């Protein structure tokens, strides 16, 4: 008798059935996904009962992939000393600011080289580099005296002053909710109050990140990635619609292609996380070499898979397919990175 209350096995089956209806469709979908374009073409041809619905598959895999990534991918403490930003804030000359900035950026580049192809690390390092360069640019503006004239009653912060520096909308220097808030003139008061509460949360959370290991940055990026991916799948679908405007395919048909292609990428990303974790955990040279080769193969196969899938689904000439693939891929790659960074920063503004 199937009783999920009395039997653990039945409870586990019921849990997975709620997501995937654990039957032959799961294994058939996962098997056919390894052949570029097969699932999407069959689904669009009307063989829908054979496969898991694309949206359900995408949602489950996105949650599962980045959960595994958060557990498997870690960066040892002390890789990037983001607290060196305090040295920038305390610098008394432009030359000193530039010297500290260059040192911190070099540390980040060294960390990027040491991390290799470890998934999830590069966005965290990009966020760190943006903060370093932003802090340096703000301090240079203050020391040169150019920004201090933009806001009445404010002056460049003295050496040693700490805090979040903002040089936007006429505001300069160290932000303070009481003494030096950011006020946008054409915004109503409640909107400016909301903005300054968010800035206060951002300052507090950034200071908290300064005192933690770089692994915290990686985990924060991992938590932001599923939201960015979910938001940008419709955008990717729109790019496909524009690229294949004269194929007479409906938007929802392009959405099926987008969801199944992302589903396969998530599977490969899960495999990349596992290989990266194996490389970090193993003490065997042979296993380490094999895991690195496997990771390189996974990262190489992902773009090739997408290209072949695009060719098989839309059936256009290779030169046209490659051109559209490169344009759509380039735009989407940068949009995904930018969206992940924005969501990461947005979460830092939460209390």
C-alpha positions as CSV (number, residue, x, y, z in Angstrom):
1,X,0.0,0.0,0.0
2,X,1.4,3.4,-1.0
3,X,1.5,5.4,2.3
4,X,3.9,8.4,2.4
5,X,3.2,8.8,6.1
6,X,4.4,5.4,7.1
7,X,7.1,4.6,4.6
8,X,10.1,6.8,3.9
9,X,10.5,5.4,0.4
10,X,6.9,6.4,-0.5
11,X,7.4,9.8,1.0
12,X,10.5,10.4,-1.2
13,X,8.7,9.1,-4.3
14,X,5.7,11.5,-3.6
15,X,8.1,14.4,-3.1
16,X,9.8,13.9,-6.5
17,X,6.5,13.1,-8.2
18,X,5.3,16.6,-7.1
19,X,8.0,18.0,-9.3
20,X,8.8,15.5,-12.0
21,X,6.1,12.7,-11.8
22,X,8.9,10.2,-11.3
23,X,8.3,7.9,-14.2
24,X,9.8,7.0,-17.6
25,X,9.6,10.6,-18.8
26,X,12.3,11.7,-16.4
27,X,14.9,9.3,-17.7
28,X,13.7,9.7,-21.4
29,X,14.0,13.5,-21.1
30,X,17.4,13.4,-19.4
31,X,18.7,10.8,-22.0
32,X,17.5,12.7,-25.0
33,X,18.8,16.0,-23.8
34,X,22.3,14.8,-24.4
35,X,21.5,14.8,-28.2
36,X,21.5,18.5,-29.3
37,X,18.0,19.6,-30.3
38,X,16.3,16.2,-30.0
39,X,14.0,17.0,-27.1
40,X,13.0,20.5,-28.4
41,X,12.3,19.2,-31.9
42,X,10.2,16.3,-30.7
43,X,8.3,18.5,-28.3
44,X,7.6,21.1,-30.9
45,X,6.5,18.3,-33.3
46,X,3.8,17.3,-30.9
47,X,5.4,14.5,-28.9
48,X,4.8,16.3,-25.6
49,X,3.7,13.3,-23.6
50,X,7.2,11.7,-23.9
51,X,9.0,14.5,-22.0
52,X,8.9,16.6,-18.9
53,X,7.4,20.0,-19.6
54,X,10.2,22.5,-20.3
55,X,9.3,25.0,-17.6
56,X,9.1,22.4,-14.9
57,X,12.4,20.9,-15.9
58,X,14.1,24.3,-16.0
59,X,12.8,25.3,-12.5
60,X,13.8,22.1,-10.8
61,X,17.2,22.0,-12.4
62,X,18.0,25.6,-11.7
63,X,17.2,25.2,-8.0
64,X,19.1,21.9,-7.8
65,X,22.1,23.1,-9.8
66,X,22.9,26.2,-7.7
67,X,22.1,24.3,-4.5
68,X,24.8,21.8,-5.4
69,X,27.0,24.7,-6.5
70,X,26.7,26.4,-3.1
71,X,27.7,23.2,-1.4
72,X,30.5,22.2,-3.8
73,X,32.2,25.4,-4.7
74,X,34.2,27.2,-2.1
75,X,37.1,29.7,-2.0
76,X,39.6,29.6,0.7
77,X,39.8,32.7,2.9
78,X,42.3,35.5,2.3
79,X,42.2,35.2,-1.5
80,X,41.1,38.8,-2.0
81,X,41.6,41.5,0.7
82,X,38.6,43.7,-0.1
83,X,39.2,45.4,3.3
84,X,42.1,47.2,1.5
85,X,39.4,49.6,0.4
86,X,39.8,51.3,3.7
87,X,43.3,52.1,2.6
88,X,41.9,53.8,-0.4
89,X,39.5,55.8,1.7
90,X,42.4,56.9,3.9
91,X,44.8,57.8,1.1
92,X,45.9,61.4,1.0
93,X,47.1,61.7,-2.6
94,X,45.9,60.6,-6.0
95,X,49.1,58.7,-6.6
96,X,48.6,56.8,-3.3
97,X,45.0,55.9,-4.3
98,X,46.2,54.6,-7.7
99,X,49.0,52.6,-6.1
100,X,46.6,50.9,-3.7
101,X,44.0,50.3,-6.4
102,X,46.6,48.7,-8.7
103,X,47.7,46.4,-5.9
104,X,44.2,45.3,-5.1
105,X,43.3,44.7,-8.7
106,X,46.5,42.7,-9.1
107,X,45.4,40.6,-6.1
108,X,42.1,40.0,-7.8
109,X,43.7,39.0,-11.0
110,X,46.0,36.6,-9.2
111,X,42.9,35.1,-7.4
112,X,41.2,34.7,-10.8
113,X,44.2,32.9,-12.2
114,X,44.4,30.6,-9.2
115,X,40.7,29.8,-9.4
116,X,41.0,28.7,-13.0
117,X,37.6,27.7,-14.4
118,X,35.9,27.1,-11.0
119,X,32.2,28.0,-11.7
120,X,30.8,30.9,-9.7
121,X,34.1,32.4,-8.7
122,X,34.6,34.9,-11.5
123,X,31.3,36.9,-10.9
124,X,32.4,37.3,-7.2
125,X,35.8,38.6,-8.3
126,X,34.1,40.9,-10.8
127,X,32.0,42.3,-8.0
128,X,35.1,42.8,-5.8
129,X,37.0,44.5,-8.7
130,X,34.0,46.9,-9.4
131,X,34.0,47.9,-5.8
132,X,37.7,48.5,-5.7
133,X,37.7,50.6,-8.8
134,X,34.6,52.5,-7.7
135,X,36.1,53.3,-4.3
136,X,39.3,54.5,-6.0
137,X,37.4,56.6,-8.5
138,X,35.4,58.3,-5.8
139,X,38.5,59.0,-3.7
140,X,40.3,60.5,-6.7
141,X,37.4,62.8,-7.4
142,X,37.3,63.9,-3.8
143,X,41.1,64.5,-3.7
144,X,41.0,66.5,-6.9
145,X,38.2,68.7,-5.5
146,X,36.1,68.4,-8.7
147,X,33.1,66.7,-7.1
148,X,33.1,68.8,-3.9
149,X,31.7,71.8,-5.8
150,X,28.7,69.8,-7.0
151,X,26.9,69.7,-3.7
152,X,26.3,72.7,-1.5
153,X,27.7,72.5,2.0
154,X,29.8,69.4,1.4
155,X,33.5,69.0,1.0
156,X,35.8,66.1,0.2
157,X,36.1,63.7,3.0
158,X,39.4,64.0,4.9
159,X,41.9,61.2,4.9
160,X,40.9,58.3,7.2
161,X,37.1,58.9,6.8
162,X,35.3,55.6,6.3
163,X,31.9,54.8,5.0
164,X,30.1,54.5,1.7
165,X,31.1,57.2,-0.7
166,X,28.5,58.3,-3.3
167,X,29.1,60.8,-6.1
168,X,25.8,60.9,-7.8
169,X,22.9,63.3,-8.3
170,X,24.9,66.2,-6.7
171,X,25.8,64.1,-3.7
172,X,29.5,63.8,-2.8
173,X,31.6,62.4,0.0
174,X,30.7,59.8,2.7
175,X,27.1,59.0,2.8
176,X,25.3,59.5,6.2
177,X,21.6,59.0,6.7
178,X,21.4,62.1,9.0
179,X,24.2,64.4,8.1
180,X,24.7,63.7,4.4
181,X,21.9,61.7,2.8
182,X,21.4,61.1,-0.9
183,X,18.5,63.3,-2.0
184,X,17.2,63.2,-5.6
185,X,15.5,66.5,-6.1
186,X,12.6,65.4,-8.3
187,X,11.8,62.4,-6.1
188,X,9.1,62.7,-3.4
189,X,10.2,62.5,0.2
190,X,9.0,58.9,0.8
191,X,11.1,57.7,-2.2
192,X,14.2,59.4,-0.9
193,X,13.6,58.0,2.5
194,X,13.3,54.5,1.0
195,X,16.5,55.0,-1.1
196,X,18.5,56.0,2.0
197,X,17.2,53.0,3.9
198,X,18.5,50.8,1.1
199,X,21.8,52.6,1.0
200,X,22.1,52.1,4.8
201,X,21.5,48.4,4.4
202,X,24.0,48.2,1.5
203,X,26.7,49.9,3.7
204,X,26.1,47.6,6.6
205,X,26.1,44.5,4.4
206,X,29.2,45.5,2.5
207,X,31.1,46.1,5.8
208,X,29.9,42.6,6.9
209,X,31.3,41.1,3.6
210,X,34.6,42.9,4.2
211,X,35.0,41.0,7.5
212,X,34.2,37.6,6.0
213,X,36.0,35.3,3.6
214,X,35.7,35.6,-0.2
215,X,33.7,32.4,-0.1
216,X,30.8,34.5,1.2
217,X,30.9,36.6,-2.0
218,X,30.8,33.4,-4.1
219,X,27.8,32.0,-2.1
220,X,26.0,35.4,-2.5
221,X,26.5,35.2,-6.3
222,X,25.3,31.6,-6.3
223,X,22.1,32.6,-4.5
224,X,21.6,35.4,-7.1
225,X,22.2,33.4,-10.2
226,X,18.9,31.4,-10.3
227,X,16.9,34.6,-10.1
228,X,18.9,36.2,-12.9
229,X,18.6,33.1,-15.0
230,X,14.8,32.9,-14.5
231,X,14.4,36.6,-15.4
232,X,16.5,36.4,-18.5
233,X,15.1,33.3,-20.1
234,X,12.2,35.4,-21.6
235,X,14.8,37.9,-22.8
236,X,16.8,35.1,-24.4
237,X,13.6,33.9,-26.0
238,X,13.0,37.4,-27.4
239,X,16.5,37.4,-28.9
240,X,15.7,34.1,-30.6
241,X,12.5,35.5,-31.9
242,X,14.3,38.5,-33.4
243,X,17.1,36.4,-34.8
244,X,14.6,34.0,-36.5
245,X,11.9,36.6,-37.2
246,X,11.0,35.2,-40.6
247,X,10.7,31.5,-39.6
248,X,7.1,32.0,-38.6
249,X,7.6,30.4,-35.2
250,X,5.6,31.7,-32.3
251,X,7.2,33.2,-29.2
252,X,6.2,30.2,-27.1
253,X,8.0,27.9,-29.5
254,X,11.2,29.8,-29.1
255,X,10.5,29.6,-25.3
256,X,10.5,25.8,-25.5
257,X,13.9,25.9,-27.3
258,X,15.3,28.4,-24.7
259,X,14.1,26.3,-21.7
260,X,15.4,23.0,-23.0
261,X,18.8,24.5,-23.9
262,X,19.1,26.1,-20.5
263,X,18.1,22.8,-18.9
264,X,21.0,21.0,-20.6
265,X,23.3,23.9,-19.6
266,X,22.2,23.5,-16.0
267,X,23.0,19.7,-16.1
268,X,26.4,20.5,-17.5
269,X,27.0,23.2,-14.9
270,X,26.1,20.7,-12.1
271,X,28.7,18.3,-13.6
272,X,31.2,21.2,-13.7
273,X,30.5,21.9,-10.0
274,X,31.0,18.3,-9.1
275,X,34.3,18.1,-11.1
276,X,35.5,21.3,-9.5
277,X,34.7,20.0,-6.0
278,X,36.5,16.7,-6.8
279,X,39.6,18.6,-8.0
280,X,39.6,20.6,-4.7
281,X,39.0,17.6,-2.5
282,X,41.3,15.0,-4.0
283,X,44.9,14.4,-3.0
284,X,45.6,12.2,-6.0
285,X,47.5,13.8,-8.9
286,X,45.9,11.4,-11.4
287,X,42.3,12.2,-10.2
288,X,43.1,15.9,-10.2
289,X,44.3,15.8,-13.8
290,X,41.3,13.8,-14.9
291,X,38.9,16.2,-13.1
292,X,40.6,19.2,-14.8
293,X,40.3,17.6,-18.2
294,X,36.7,16.7,-17.5
295,X,35.9,20.2,-16.5
296,X,37.6,21.6,-19.6
297,X,35.6,19.1,-21.7
298,X,32.4,20.2,-20.1
299,X,33.0,23.9,-20.6
300,X,34.0,23.3,-24.2
301,X,31.0,21.1,-25.0
302,X,28.4,23.6,-23.7
303,X,28.8,26.3,-26.5
304,X,29.2,23.5,-29.1
305,X,26.0,21.9,-27.9
306,X,24.1,25.1,-28.2
307,X,25.3,25.8,-31.7
308,X,24.4,22.3,-32.9
309,X,21.0,22.5,-31.2
310,X,20.3,25.9,-32.9
311,X,21.3,24.4,-36.3
312,X,19.1,21.3,-35.9
313,X,16.0,23.1,-34.5
314,X,15.9,26.0,-37.0
315,X,17.5,24.2,-39.9
316,X,19.2,27.2,-41.5
317,X,22.6,27.3,-43.3
318,X,25.7,27.0,-41.1
319,X,27.0,30.4,-41.9
320,X,23.7,32.0,-41.0
321,X,23.4,29.9,-37.9
322,X,26.9,30.7,-36.6
323,X,26.3,34.4,-37.2
324,X,23.1,34.5,-35.3
325,X,24.5,32.2,-32.6
326,X,27.5,34.5,-32.0
327,X,25.3,37.7,-31.9
328,X,22.6,36.3,-29.6
329,X,25.2,34.5,-27.4
330,X,27.4,37.6,-27.0
331,X,24.4,39.8,-26.0
332,X,22.9,37.2,-23.7
333,X,26.3,36.5,-22.0
334,X,26.8,40.1,-20.9
335,X,23.2,40.5,-20.0
336,X,23.3,37.5,-17.7
337,X,26.4,38.6,-16.0
338,X,25.0,42.1,-15.5
339,X,21.7,40.8,-14.2
340,X,23.5,38.5,-11.7
341,X,25.5,41.4,-10.5
342,X,22.5,43.6,-10.1
343,X,20.5,41.0,-8.2
344,X,23.5,40.4,-6.0
345,X,23.8,44.1,-5.2
346,X,20.0,44.3,-4.7
347,X,20.2,41.6,-2.1
348,X,22.9,43.5,-0.3
349,X,20.4,46.4,0.1
350,X,18.0,44.1,2.1
351,X,18.0,44.4,5.8
